[in-house]
Amino acid sequence: MSHSETHAMDKLEAVAEQGLVNHAKDYVIGFVLSVVLTGAPFWAVSSGALSTTSTLSTVVVAAIVQIYVHLKYFLHLNFVSEEGKANSISFIFSALIIVMVVGLSVWIIYESNAMMMY
């Protein structure tokens, strides 16, 4: 192996090592944020310190922020690169389909129940 090949291999190893460090850092940040975003609503519900409206708002906001944290830090979705844009758009489309299927199913079940009761 020549000196230039050895130097290139060292550079590749350094880049790979830096990538692993960045991924580990993202996972740790995501984990800490997830724990905080899970603990805060749990505290709000279990302690009863907040009003019902405030507790519900805390749970909903924490859930929405937690979805963002999971997408960014664990699934690494972004709109910066071309691949990230394609992955994000396909994820958003899938989420829209799932919301529509679940929402319309609930609506159909609710309306069927209402029609059978009256």
Backbone atoms as SQL, in Angstrom:
CREATE TABLE atoms (id INTEGER PRIMARY KEY, chain TEXT, resi INTEGER, resn TEXT, atom TEXT, x REAL, y REAL, z REAL);
INSERT INTO atoms VALUES
  (1, 'A', 1, 'MET', 'N', 0.855, -1.171, 0.000),
  (2, 'A', 1, 'MET', 'CA', 0.000, 0.000, 0.000),
  (3, 'A', 1, 'MET', 'C', 0.901, 1.234, 0.000),
  (4, 'A', 2, 'SER', 'N', 0.614, 2.152, -0.902),
  (5, 'A', 2, 'SER', 'CA', 1.445, 3.345, -1.001),
  (6, 'A', 2, 'SER', 'C', 1.080, 4.343, 0.094),
  (7, 'A', 3, 'HIS', 'N', 1.910, 5.360, 0.195),
  (8, 'A', 3, 'HIS', 'CA', 1.683, 6.372, 1.219),
  (9, 'A', 3, 'HIS', 'C', 0.377, 7.133, 0.975),
  (10, 'A', 4, 'SER', 'N', 0.086, 7.417, -0.309),
  (11, 'A', 4, 'SER', 'CA', -1.147, 8.164, -0.607),
  (12, 'A', 4, 'SER', 'C', -2.388, 7.326, -0.293),
  (13, 'A', 5, 'GLU', 'N', -2.322, 6.007, -0.532),
  (14, 'A', 5, 'GLU', 'CA', -3.460, 5.155, -0.204),
  (15, 'A', 5, 'GLU', 'C', -3.671, 5.081, 1.307),
  (16, 'A', 6, 'THR', 'N', -2.577, 5.006, 2.043),
  (17, 'A', 6, 'THR', 'CA', -2.672, 4.976, 3.501),
  (18, 'A', 6, 'THR', 'C', -3.273, 6.279, 4.016),
  (19, 'A', 7, 'HIS', 'N', -2.821, 7.392, 3.431),
  (20, 'A', 7, 'HIS', 'CA', -3.354, 8.702, 3.841),
  (21, 'A', 7, 'HIS', 'C', -4.851, 8.795, 3.520),
  (22, 'A', 8, 'ALA', 'N', -5.248, 8.289, 2.343),
  (23, 'A', 8, 'ALA', 'CA', -6.660, 8.318, 1.966),
  (24, 'A', 8, 'ALA', 'C', -7.490, 7.447, 2.911),
  (25, 'A', 9, 'MET', 'N', -6.950, 6.278, 3.265),
  (26, 'A', 9, 'MET', 'CA', -7.666, 5.395, 4.197),
  (27, 'A', 9, 'MET', 'C', -7.815, 6.050, 5.568),
  (28, 'A', 10, 'ASP', 'N', -6.772, 6.747, 6.018),
  (29, 'A', 10, 'ASP', 'CA', -6.863, 7.447, 7.302),
  (30, 'A', 10, 'ASP', 'C', -7.936, 8.528, 7.258),
  (31, 'A', 11, 'LYS', 'N', -7.999, 9.245, 6.118),
  (32, 'A', 11, 'LYS', 'CA', -9.023, 10.289, 5.983),
  (33, 'A', 11, 'LYS', 'C', -10.427, 9.692, 5.999),
  (34, 'A', 12, 'LEU', 'N', -10.606, 8.565, 5.285),
  (35, 'A', 12, 'LEU', 'CA', -11.916, 7.912, 5.270),
  (36, 'A', 12, 'LEU', 'C', -12.317, 7.441, 6.656),
  (37, 'A', 13, 'GLU', 'N', -11.373, 6.889, 7.386),
  (38, 'A', 13, 'GLU', 'CA', -11.675, 6.440, 8.743),
  (39, 'A', 13, 'GLU', 'C', -12.043, 7.615, 9.638),
  (40, 'A', 14, 'ALA', 'N', -11.346, 8.752, 9.466),
  (41, 'A', 14, 'ALA', 'CA', -11.646, 9.933, 10.280),
  (42, 'A', 14, 'ALA', 'C', -13.039, 10.461, 9.949),
  (43, 'A', 15, 'VAL', 'N', -13.390, 10.476, 8.660),
  (44, 'A', 15, 'VAL', 'CA', -14.720, 10.939, 8.260),
  (45, 'A', 15, 'VAL', 'C', -15.798, 10.003, 8.797),
  (46, 'A', 16, 'ALA', 'N', -15.564, 8.686, 8.683),
  (47, 'A', 16, 'ALA', 'CA', -16.531, 7.711, 9.195),
  (48, 'A', 16, 'ALA', 'C', -16.684, 7.841, 10.701),
  (49, 'A', 17, 'GLU', 'N', -15.581, 8.042, 11.391),
  (50, 'A', 17, 'GLU', 'CA', -15.631, 8.189, 12.840),
  (51, 'A', 17, 'GLU', 'C', -16.405, 9.457, 13.219),
  (52, 'A', 18, 'GLN', 'N', -16.192, 10.548, 12.490),
  (53, 'A', 18, 'GLN', 'CA', -16.911, 11.793, 12.754),
  (54, 'A', 18, 'GLN', 'C', -18.409, 11.603, 12.505),
  (55, 'A', 19, 'GLY', 'N', -18.756, 10.838, 11.445),
  (56, 'A', 19, 'GLY', 'CA', -20.161, 10.567, 11.169),
  (57, 'A', 19, 'GLY', 'C', -20.810, 9.781, 12.286),
  (58, 'A', 20, 'LEU', 'N', -20.088, 8.807, 12.826),
  (59, 'A', 20, 'LEU', 'CA', -20.631, 8.034, 13.946),
  (60, 'A', 20, 'LEU', 'C', -20.814, 8.907, 15.176),
  (61, 'A', 21, 'VAL', 'N', -19.885, 9.811, 15.406),
  (62, 'A', 21, 'VAL', 'CA', -20.000, 10.711, 16.548),
  (63, 'A', 21, 'VAL', 'C', -21.215, 11.613, 16.371),
  (64, 'A', 22, 'ASN', 'N', -21.422, 12.132, 15.143),
  (65, 'A', 22, 'ASN', 'CA', -22.583, 12.994, 14.898),
  (66, 'A', 22, 'ASN', 'C', -23.895, 12.233, 15.077),
  (67, 'A', 23, 'HIS', 'N', -23.949, 10.971, 14.591),
  (68, 'A', 23, 'HIS', 'CA', -25.164, 10.182, 14.766),
  (69, 'A', 23, 'HIS', 'C', -25.406, 9.884, 16.235),
  (70, 'A', 24, 'ALA', 'N', -24.366, 9.541, 16.971),
  (71, 'A', 24, 'ALA', 'CA', -24.523, 9.264, 18.403),
  (72, 'A', 24, 'ALA', 'C', -24.998, 10.513, 19.128),
  (73, 'A', 25, 'LYS', 'N', -24.462, 11.676, 18.745),
  (74, 'A', 25, 'LYS', 'CA', -24.874, 12.942, 19.362),
  (75, 'A', 25, 'LYS', 'C', -26.355, 13.217, 19.075),
  (76, 'A', 26, 'ASP', 'N', -26.794, 12.970, 17.831),
  (77, 'A', 26, 'ASP', 'CA', -28.211, 13.160, 17.487),
  (78, 'A', 26, 'ASP', 'C', -29.108, 12.246, 18.308),
  (79, 'A', 27, 'TYR', 'N', -28.693, 10.987, 18.449),
  (80, 'A', 27, 'TYR', 'CA', -29.518, 10.044, 19.220),
  (81, 'A', 27, 'TYR', 'C', -29.605, 10.447, 20.691),
  (82, 'A', 28, 'VAL', 'N', -28.508, 10.924, 21.259),
  (83, 'A', 28, 'VAL', 'CA', -28.532, 11.335, 22.669),
  (84, 'A', 28, 'VAL', 'C', -29.431, 12.550, 22.849),
  (85, 'A', 29, 'ILE', 'N', -29.299, 13.528, 21.943),
  (86, 'A', 29, 'ILE', 'CA', -30.161, 14.721, 22.024),
  (87, 'A', 29, 'ILE', 'C', -31.628, 14.317, 21.880),
  (88, 'A', 30, 'GLY', 'N', -31.924, 13.446, 20.917),
  (89, 'A', 30, 'GLY', 'CA', -33.297, 12.987, 20.719),
  (90, 'A', 30, 'GLY', 'C', -33.831, 12.239, 21.928),
  (91, 'A', 31, 'PHE', 'N', -32.977, 11.415, 22.533),
  (92, 'A', 31, 'PHE', 'CA', -33.412, 10.662, 23.710),
  (93, 'A', 31, 'PHE', 'C', -33.733, 11.591, 24.875),
  (94, 'A', 32, 'VAL', 'N', -32.865, 12.560, 25.117),
  (95, 'A', 32, 'VAL', 'CA', -33.086, 13.489, 26.241),
  (96, 'A', 32, 'VAL', 'C', -34.360, 14.306, 26.002),
  (97, 'A', 33, 'LEU', 'N', -34.522, 14.811, 24.783),
  (98, 'A', 33, 'LEU', 'CA', -35.738, 15.581, 24.489),
  (99, 'A', 33, 'LEU', 'C', -36.993, 14.716, 24.618),
  (100, 'A', 34, 'SER', 'N', -36.916, 13.462, 24.193),
  (101, 'A', 34, 'SER', 'CA', -38.065, 12.564, 24.305),
  (102, 'A', 34, 'SER', 'C', -38.428, 12.298, 25.759),
  (103, 'A', 35, 'VAL', 'N', -37.416, 12.124, 26.591),
  (104, 'A', 35, 'VAL', 'CA', -37.688, 11.893, 28.018),
  (105, 'A', 35, 'VAL', 'C', -38.355, 13.117, 28.633),
  (106, 'A', 36, 'VAL', 'N', -37.856, 14.309, 28.292),
  (107, 'A', 36, 'VAL', 'CA', -38.445, 15.541, 28.836),
  (108, 'A', 36, 'VAL', 'C', -39.873, 15.707, 28.317),
  (109, 'A', 37, 'LEU', 'N', -40.068, 15.442, 27.021),
  (110, 'A', 37, 'LEU', 'CA', -41.395, 15.624, 26.429),
  (111, 'A', 37, 'LEU', 'C', -42.380, 14.546, 26.862),
  (112, 'A', 38, 'THR', 'N', -41.904, 13.454, 27.392),
  (113, 'A', 38, 'THR', 'CA', -42.780, 12.440, 27.974),
  (114, 'A', 38, 'THR', 'C', -43.036, 12.746, 29.451),
  (115, 'A', 39, 'GLY', 'N', -41.999, 13.200, 30.143),
  (116, 'A', 39, 'GLY', 'CA', -42.114, 13.460, 31.583),
  (117, 'A', 39, 'GLY', 'C', -42.996, 14.651, 31.911),
  (118, 'A', 40, 'ALA', 'N', -42.933, 15.693, 31.095),
  (119, 'A', 40, 'ALA', 'CA', -43.721, 16.896, 31.387),
  (120, 'A', 40, 'ALA', 'C', -45.230, 16.620, 31.336),
  (121, 'A', 41, 'PRO', 'N', -45.749, 15.973, 30.292),
  (122, 'A', 41, 'PRO', 'CA', -47.192, 15.656, 30.319),
  (123, 'A', 41, 'PRO', 'C', -47.552, 14.660, 31.416),
  (124, 'A', 42, 'PHE', 'N', -46.657, 13.698, 31.676),
  (125, 'A', 42, 'PHE', 'CA', -46.917, 12.741, 32.754),
  (126, 'A', 42, 'PHE', 'C', -47.043, 13.467, 34.081),
  (127, 'A', 43, 'TRP', 'N', -46.146, 14.414, 34.336),
  (128, 'A', 43, 'TRP', 'CA', -46.225, 15.200, 35.563),
  (129, 'A', 43, 'TRP', 'C', -47.527, 16.004, 35.599),
  (130, 'A', 44, 'ALA', 'N', -47.886, 16.629, 34.462),
  (131, 'A', 44, 'ALA', 'CA', -49.093, 17.461, 34.423),
  (132, 'A', 44, 'ALA', 'C', -50.342, 16.650, 34.735),
  (133, 'A', 45, 'VAL', 'N', -50.403, 15.422, 34.197),
  (134, 'A', 45, 'VAL', 'CA', -51.591, 14.593, 34.422),
  (135, 'A', 45, 'VAL', 'C', -51.590, 13.999, 35.829),
  (136, 'A', 46, 'SER', 'N', -50.444, 13.474, 36.260),
  (137, 'A', 46, 'SER', 'CA', -50.416, 12.769, 37.558),
  (138, 'A', 46, 'SER', 'C', -50.501, 13.705, 38.741),
  (139, 'A', 47, 'SER', 'N', -49.956, 14.919, 38.627),
  (140, 'A', 47, 'SER', 'CA', -49.992, 15.818, 39.783),
  (141, 'A', 47, 'SER', 'C', -51.319, 16.559, 39.910),
  (142, 'A', 48, 'GLY', 'N', -51.959, 16.816, 38.778),
  (143, 'A', 48, 'GLY', 'CA', -53.210, 17.561, 38.825),
  (144, 'A', 48, 'GLY', 'C', -53.002, 19.021, 39.172),
  (145, 'A', 49, 'ALA', 'N', -51.797, 19.528, 39.009),
  (146, 'A', 49, 'ALA', 'CA', -51.482, 20.907, 39.364),
  (147, 'A', 49, 'ALA', 'C', -52.068, 21.904, 38.372),
  (148, 'A', 50, 'LEU', 'N', -52.332, 21.468, 37.161),
  (149, 'A', 50, 'LEU', 'CA', -52.848, 22.377, 36.139),
  (150, 'A', 50, 'LEU', 'C', -54.336, 22.145, 35.948),
  (151, 'A', 51, 'SER', 'N', -54.985, 23.131, 35.352),
  (152, 'A', 51, 'SER', 'CA', -56.415, 22.959, 35.042),
  (153, 'A', 51, 'SER', 'C', -56.557, 21.929, 33.919),
  (154, 'A', 52, 'THR', 'N', -57.787, 21.488, 33.705),
  (155, 'A', 52, 'THR', 'CA', -58.016, 20.460, 32.683),
  (156, 'A', 52, 'THR', 'C', -57.612, 20.956, 31.303),
  (157, 'A', 53, 'THR', 'N', -57.954, 22.202, 30.990),
  (158, 'A', 53, 'THR', 'CA', -57.592, 22.764, 29.688),
  (159, 'A', 53, 'THR', 'C', -56.075, 22.874, 29.533),
  (160, 'A', 54, 'SER', 'N', -55.408, 23.331, 30.576),
  (161, 'A', 54, 'SER', 'CA', -53.948, 23.458, 30.515),
  (162, 'A', 54, 'SER', 'C', -53.279, 22.091, 30.397),
  (163, 'A', 55, 'THR', 'N', -53.803, 21.112, 31.114),
  (164, 'A', 55, 'THR', 'CA', -53.239, 19.760, 31.037),
  (165, 'A', 55, 'THR', 'C', -53.410, 19.193, 29.635),
  (166, 'A', 56, 'LEU', 'N', -54.601, 19.346, 29.071),
  (167, 'A', 56, 'LEU', 'CA', -54.839, 18.853, 27.719),
  (168, 'A', 56, 'LEU', 'C', -53.940, 19.571, 26.712),
  (169, 'A', 57, 'SER', 'N', -53.788, 20.880, 26.870),
  (170, 'A', 57, 'SER', 'CA', -52.914, 21.642, 25.977),
  (171, 'A', 57, 'SER', 'C', -51.467, 21.181, 26.104),
  (172, 'A', 58, 'THR', 'N', -51.026, 20.932, 27.330),
  (173, 'A', 58, 'THR', 'CA', -49.653, 20.459, 27.548),
  (174, 'A', 58, 'THR', 'C', -49.421, 19.119, 26.867),
  (175, 'A', 59, 'VAL', 'N', -50.368, 18.209, 27.001),
  (176, 'A', 59, 'VAL', 'CA', -50.228, 16.880, 26.401),
  (177, 'A', 59, 'VAL', 'C', -50.193, 16.978, 24.875),
  (178, 'A', 60, 'VAL', 'N', -51.081, 17.781, 24.305),
  (179, 'A', 60, 'VAL', 'CA', -51.149, 17.891, 22.837),
  (180, 'A', 60, 'VAL', 'C', -49.883, 18.559, 22.292),
  (181, 'A', 61, 'VAL', 'N', -49.447, 19.653, 22.915),
  (182, 'A', 61, 'VAL', 'CA', -48.243, 20.348, 22.436),
  (183, 'A', 61, 'VAL', 'C', -47.017, 19.454, 22.579),
  (184, 'A', 62, 'ALA', 'N', -46.894, 18.769, 23.703),
  (185, 'A', 62, 'ALA', 'CA', -45.752, 17.871, 23.896),
  (186, 'A', 62, 'ALA', 'C', -45.769, 16.730, 22.880),
  (187, 'A', 63, 'ALA', 'N', -46.948, 16.226, 22.544),
  (188, 'A', 63, 'ALA', 'CA', -47.048, 15.152, 21.558),
  (189, 'A', 63, 'ALA', 'C', -46.616, 15.637, 20.179),
  (190, 'A', 64, 'ILE', 'N', -47.050, 16.838, 19.807),
  (191, 'A', 64, 'ILE', 'CA', -46.676, 17.372, 18.484),
  (192, 'A', 64, 'ILE', 'C', -45.178, 17.642, 18.426),
  (193, 'A', 65, 'VAL', 'N', -44.625, 18.224, 19.478),
  (194, 'A', 65, 'VAL', 'CA', -43.177, 18.484, 19.494),
  (195, 'A', 65, 'VAL', 'C', -42.403, 17.169, 19.492),
  (196, 'A', 66, 'GLN', 'N', -42.936, 16.176, 20.193),
  (197, 'A', 66, 'GLN', 'CA', -42.251, 14.888, 20.230),
  (198, 'A', 66, 'GLN', 'C', -42.258, 14.203, 18.853),
  (199, 'A', 67, 'ILE', 'N', -43.317, 14.374, 18.099),
  (200, 'A', 67, 'ILE', 'CA', -43.333, 13.841, 16.736),
  (201, 'A', 67, 'ILE', 'C', -42.198, 14.481, 15.926),
  (202, 'A', 68, 'TYR', 'N', -42.044, 15.800, 16.045),
  (203, 'A', 68, 'TYR', 'CA', -40.975, 16.494, 15.338),
  (204, 'A', 68, 'TYR', 'C', -39.594, 15.988, 15.787),
  (205, 'A', 69, 'VAL', 'N', -39.420, 15.815, 17.093),
  (206, 'A', 69, 'VAL', 'CA', -38.129, 15.338, 17.617),
  (207, 'A', 69, 'VAL', 'C', -37.811, 13.949, 17.069),
  (208, 'A', 70, 'HIS', 'N', -38.791, 13.085, 17.049),
  (209, 'A', 70, 'HIS', 'CA', -38.549, 11.736, 16.535),
  (210, 'A', 70, 'HIS', 'C', -38.210, 11.772, 15.053),
  (211, 'A', 71, 'LEU', 'N', -38.907, 12.608, 14.291),
  (212, 'A', 71, 'LEU', 'CA', -38.621, 12.691, 12.855),
  (213, 'A', 71, 'LEU', 'C', -37.228, 13.242, 12.606),
  (214, 'A', 72, 'LYS', 'N', -36.825, 14.239, 13.363),
  (215, 'A', 72, 'LYS', 'CA', -35.535, 14.880, 13.126),
  (216, 'A', 72, 'LYS', 'C', -34.373, 14.060, 13.668),
  (217, 'A', 73, 'TYR', 'N', -34.444, 13.611, 14.902),
  (218, 'A', 73, 'TYR', 'CA', -33.289, 12.990, 15.543),
  (219, 'A', 73, 'TYR', 'C', -33.214, 11.479, 15.362),
  (220, 'A', 74, 'PHE', 'N', -34.315, 10.804, 15.153),
  (221, 'A', 74, 'PHE', 'CA', -34.262, 9.351, 15.017),
  (222, 'A', 74, 'PHE', 'C', -34.437, 8.906, 13.567),
  (223, 'A', 75, 'LEU', 'N', -35.304, 9.566, 12.821),
  (224, 'A', 75, 'LEU', 'CA', -35.503, 9.192, 11.418),
  (225, 'A', 75, 'LEU', 'C', -34.673, 10.036, 10.475),
  (226, 'A', 76, 'HIS', 'N', -34.047, 11.099, 10.996),
  (227, 'A', 76, 'HIS', 'CA', -33.151, 11.976, 10.236),
  (228, 'A', 76, 'HIS', 'C', -33.823, 12.537, 8.986),
  (229, 'A', 77, 'LEU', 'N', -35.096, 12.906, 9.099),
  (230, 'A', 77, 'LEU', 'CA', -35.779, 13.542, 7.976),
  (231, 'A', 77, 'LEU', 'C', -35.414, 15.023, 7.955),
  (232, 'A', 78, 'ASN', 'N', -35.135, 15.530, 6.765),
  (233, 'A', 78, 'ASN', 'CA', -34.842, 16.951, 6.623),
  (234, 'A', 78, 'ASN', 'C', -35.236, 17.404, 5.227),
  (235, 'A', 79, 'PHE', 'N', -35.283, 18.707, 5.052),
  (236, 'A', 79, 'PHE', 'CA', -35.602, 19.265, 3.741),
  (237, 'A', 79, 'PHE', 'C', -34.370, 19.886, 3.101),
  (238, 'A', 80, 'VAL', 'N', -33.197, 19.618, 3.614),
  (239, 'A', 80, 'VAL', 'CA', -31.972, 20.252, 3.116),
  (240, 'A', 80, 'VAL', 'C', -31.478, 19.548, 1.848),
  (241, 'A', 81, 'SER', 'N', -31.321, 18.240, 1.897),
  (242, 'A', 81, 'SER', 'CA', -30.790, 17.519, 0.742),
  (243, 'A', 81, 'SER', 'C', -31.938, 17.047, -0.152),
  (244, 'A', 82, 'GLU', 'N', -31.607, 16.685, -1.379),
  (245, 'A', 82, 'GLU', 'CA', -32.624, 16.201, -2.312),
  (246, 'A', 82, 'GLU', 'C', -33.232, 14.897, -1.800),
  (247, 'A', 83, 'GLU', 'N', -32.394, 14.003, -1.275),
  (248, 'A', 83, 'GLU', 'CA', -32.890, 12.741, -0.731),
  (249, 'A', 83, 'GLU', 'C', -33.771, 12.988, 0.485),
  (250, 'A', 84, 'GLY', 'N', -33.376, 13.963, 1.316),
  (251, 'A', 84, 'GLY', 'CA', -34.177, 14.311, 2.485),
  (252, 'A', 84, 'GLY', 'C', -35.531, 14.863, 2.105),
  (253, 'A', 85, 'LYS', 'N', -35.559, 15.683, 1.046),
  (254, 'A', 85, 'LYS', 'CA', -36.835, 16.227, 0.581),
  (255, 'A', 85, 'LYS', 'C', -37.760, 15.111, 0.102),
  (256, 'A', 86, 'ALA', 'N', -37.210, 14.170, -0.678),
  (257, 'A', 86, 'ALA', 'CA', -38.025, 13.064, -1.189),
  (258, 'A', 86, 'ALA', 'C', -38.539, 12.195, -0.044),
  (259, 'A', 87, 'ASN', 'N', -37.674, 11.910, 0.932),
  (260, 'A', 87, 'ASN', 'CA', -38.102, 11.104, 2.081),
  (261, 'A', 87, 'ASN', 'C', -39.156, 11.829, 2.901),
  (262, 'A', 88, 'SER', 'N', -38.988, 13.125, 3.087),
  (263, 'A', 88, 'SER', 'CA', -39.944, 13.889, 3.883),
  (264, 'A', 88, 'SER', 'C', -41.299, 13.965, 3.195),
  (265, 'A', 89, 'ILE', 'N', -41.282, 14.178, 1.884),
  (266, 'A', 89, 'ILE', 'CA', -42.552, 14.260, 1.153),
  (267, 'A', 89, 'ILE', 'C', -43.270, 12.916, 1.172),
  (268, 'A', 90, 'SER', 'N', -42.535, 11.822, 1.006),
  (269, 'A', 90, 'SER', 'CA', -43.189, 10.509, 1.065),
  (270, 'A', 90, 'SER', 'C', -43.707, 10.220, 2.466),
  (271, 'A', 91, 'PHE', 'N', -42.994, 10.683, 3.493),
  (272, 'A', 91, 'PHE', 'CA', -43.471, 10.494, 4.863),
  (273, 'A', 91, 'PHE', 'C', -44.739, 11.303, 5.100),
  (274, 'A', 92, 'ILE', 'N', -44.751, 12.546, 4.660),
  (275, 'A', 92, 'ILE', 'CA', -45.933, 13.398, 4.848),
  (276, 'A', 92, 'ILE', 'C', -47.135, 12.813, 4.105),
  (277, 'A', 93, 'PHE', 'N', -46.914, 12.298, 2.893),
  (278, 'A', 93, 'PHE', 'CA', -48.005, 11.671, 2.145),
  (279, 'A', 93, 'PHE', 'C', -48.545, 10.455, 2.892),
  (280, 'A', 94, 'SER', 'N', -47.645, 9.616, 3.411),
  (281, 'A', 94, 'SER', 'CA', -48.069, 8.432, 4.174),
  (282, 'A', 94, 'SER', 'C', -48.848, 8.835, 5.418),
  (283, 'A', 95, 'ALA', 'N', -48.361, 9.863, 6.117),
  (284, 'A', 95, 'ALA', 'CA', -49.054, 10.325, 7.318),
  (285, 'A', 95, 'ALA', 'C', -50.447, 10.854, 6.970),
  (286, 'A', 96, 'LEU', 'N', -50.555, 11.573, 5.857),
  (287, 'A', 96, 'LEU', 'CA', -51.861, 12.084, 5.431),
  (288, 'A', 96, 'LEU', 'C', -52.832, 10.949, 5.137),
  (289, 'A', 97, 'ILE', 'N', -52.358, 9.913, 4.454),
  (290, 'A', 97, 'ILE', 'CA', -53.216, 8.763, 4.150),
  (291, 'A', 97, 'ILE', 'C', -53.659, 8.071, 5.434),
  (292, 'A', 98, 'ILE', 'N', -52.735, 7.899, 6.372),
  (293, 'A', 98, 'ILE', 'CA', -53.082, 7.232, 7.633),
  (294, 'A', 98, 'ILE', 'C', -54.105, 8.058, 8.408),
  (295, 'A', 99, 'VAL', 'N', -53.908, 9.373, 8.479),
  (296, 'A', 99, 'VAL', 'CA', -54.856, 10.241, 9.189),
  (297, 'A', 99, 'VAL', 'C', -56.230, 10.177, 8.532),
  (298, 'A', 100, 'MET', 'N', -56.250, 10.191, 7.197),
  (299, 'A', 100, 'MET', 'CA', -57.535, 10.115, 6.493),
  (300, 'A', 100, 'MET', 'C', -58.228, 8.783, 6.741),
  (301, 'A', 101, 'VAL', 'N', -57.490, 7.676, 6.686),
  (302, 'A', 101, 'VAL', 'CA', -58.098, 6.359, 6.892),
  (303, 'A', 101, 'VAL', 'C', -58.636, 6.243, 8.317),
  (304, 'A', 102, 'VAL', 'N', -57.840, 6.642, 9.298),
  (305, 'A', 102, 'VAL', 'CA', -58.281, 6.534, 10.690),
  (306, 'A', 102, 'VAL', 'C', -59.423, 7.504, 10.960),
  (307, 'A', 103, 'GLY', 'N', -59.300, 8.751, 10.508),
  (308, 'A', 103, 'GLY', 'CA', -60.324, 9.756, 10.743),
  (309, 'A', 103, 'GLY', 'C', -61.646, 9.388, 10.089),
  (310, 'A', 104, 'LEU', 'N', -61.590, 8.952, 8.856),
  (311, 'A', 104, 'LEU', 'CA', -62.830, 8.575, 8.171),
  (312, 'A', 104, 'LEU', 'C', -63.443, 7.318, 8.771),
  (313, 'A', 105, 'SER', 'N', -62.612, 6.391, 9.238),
  (314, 'A', 105, 'SER', 'CA', -63.146, 5.194, 9.904),
  (315, 'A', 105, 'SER', 'C', -63.873, 5.567, 11.187),
  (316, 'A', 106, 'VAL', 'N', -63.286, 6.459, 11.968),
  (317, 'A', 106, 'VAL', 'CA', -63.929, 6.902, 13.201),
  (318, 'A', 106, 'VAL', 'C', -65.233, 7.618, 12.876),
  (319, 'A', 107, 'TRP', 'N', -65.211, 8.451, 11.850),
  (320, 'A', 107, 'TRP', 'CA', -66.421, 9.180, 11.450),
  (321, 'A', 107, 'TRP', 'C', -67.522, 8.201, 11.012),
  (322, 'A', 108, 'ILE', 'N', -67.175, 7.190, 10.226),
  (323, 'A', 108, 'ILE', 'CA', -68.162, 6.206, 9.769),
  (324, 'A', 108, 'ILE', 'C', -68.732, 5.427, 10.956),
  (325, 'A', 109, 'ILE', 'N', -67.874, 5.018, 11.871),
  (326, 'A', 109, 'ILE', 'CA', -68.336, 4.272, 13.049),
  (327, 'A', 109, 'ILE', 'C', -69.247, 5.146, 13.907),
  (328, 'A', 110, 'TYR', 'N', -68.872, 6.419, 14.101),
  (329, 'A', 110, 'TYR', 'CA', -69.684, 7.334, 14.894),
  (330, 'A', 110, 'TYR', 'C', -71.052, 7.548, 14.240),
  (331, 'A', 111, 'GLU', 'N', -71.080, 7.781, 12.955),
  (332, 'A', 111, 'GLU', 'CA', -72.345, 8.012, 12.258),
  (333, 'A', 111, 'GLU', 'C', -73.207, 6.751, 12.244),
  (334, 'A', 112, 'SER', 'N', -72.594, 5.591, 12.085),
  (335, 'A', 112, 'SER', 'CA', -73.350, 4.331, 12.131),
  (336, 'A', 112, 'SER', 'C', -73.983, 4.134, 13.496),
  (337, 'A', 113, 'ASN', 'N', -73.227, 4.437, 14.539),
  (338, 'A', 113, 'ASN', 'CA', -73.760, 4.326, 15.890),
  (339, 'A', 113, 'ASN', 'C', -74.915, 5.290, 16.090),
  (340, 'A', 114, 'ALA', 'N', -74.755, 6.519, 15.614),
  (341, 'A', 114, 'ALA', 'CA', -75.819, 7.511, 15.768),
  (342, 'A', 114, 'ALA', 'C', -77.063, 7.100, 14.990),
  (343, 'A', 115, 'MET', 'N', -76.908, 6.527, 13.811),
  (344, 'A', 115, 'MET', 'CA', -78.058, 6.110, 13.009),
  (345, 'A', 115, 'MET', 'C', -78.776, 4.927, 13.648),
  (346, 'A', 116, 'MET', 'N', -78.050, 4.047, 14.325),
  (347, 'A', 116, 'MET', 'CA', -78.674, 2.878, 14.936),
  (348, 'A', 116, 'MET', 'C', -79.402, 3.238, 16.232),
  (349, 'A', 117, 'MET', 'N', -78.976, 4.301, 16.907),
  (350, 'A', 117, 'MET', 'CA', -79.560, 4.670, 18.181),
  (351, 'A', 117, 'MET', 'C', -80.831, 5.483, 18.009),
  (352, 'A', 118, 'TYR', 'N', -80.993, 6.179, 16.877),
  (353, 'A', 118, 'TYR', 'CA', -82.170, 7.045, 16.709),
  (354, 'A', 118, 'TYR', 'C', -83.042, 6.585, 15.594);
